[in-house]
Amino acid sequence: MKSERINIRLSEEARDMLRHAADLQQQDLTSFILGPALDNARAILLQDALLKLSPVEVNQIERALEAPAVASKPLADLIRQVRESQALESV
């Protein structure tokens, strides 16, 4: 059951624009505004939950970022094959 209310102040132009866009989407104004706002809120809350790392996890990430990059053999082989293929195509 919906029992809470949020009031916002906006210009008449902004209100008219929102109403027109909501009409084009065949939505009422509340749904048009609330839907994307809730999607954004969920994304932010999820990102916040995922980004809360322990000090140990932060150190692990920092060490991994500071370590020199090492190409795996399969990746190095693929890069070599692509370069060779490009060289043959340019001939």
NORZIQUI-V373021 format. One record per residue. N is the residue number from 1. PHI is phi as a letter, one per 40 degrees, with the letter a starting at -180 (* if undefined). Layout:
BEGIN
N PHI
N PHI
END
This chain:
BEGIN
1 *
2 c
3 b
4 c
5 b
6 b
7 b
8 b
9 b
10 a
11 c
12 c
13 c
14 c
15 c
16 c
17 c
18 c
19 c
20 c
21 c
22 c
23 c
24 c
25 c
26 f
27 b
28 c
29 c
30 c
31 c
32 c
33 c
34 c
35 d
36 c
37 c
38 c
39 d
40 c
41 c
42 c
43 c
44 c
45 c
46 c
47 c
48 c
49 c
50 c
51 c
52 c
53 b
54 c
55 d
56 c
57 c
58 c
59 c
60 c
61 c
62 c
63 c
64 c
65 c
66 c
67 c
68 c
69 c
70 b
71 c
72 c
73 d
74 c
75 c
76 c
77 c
78 c
79 c
80 c
81 c
82 c
83 c
84 c
85 c
86 c
87 c
88 c
89 c
90 c
91 c
END
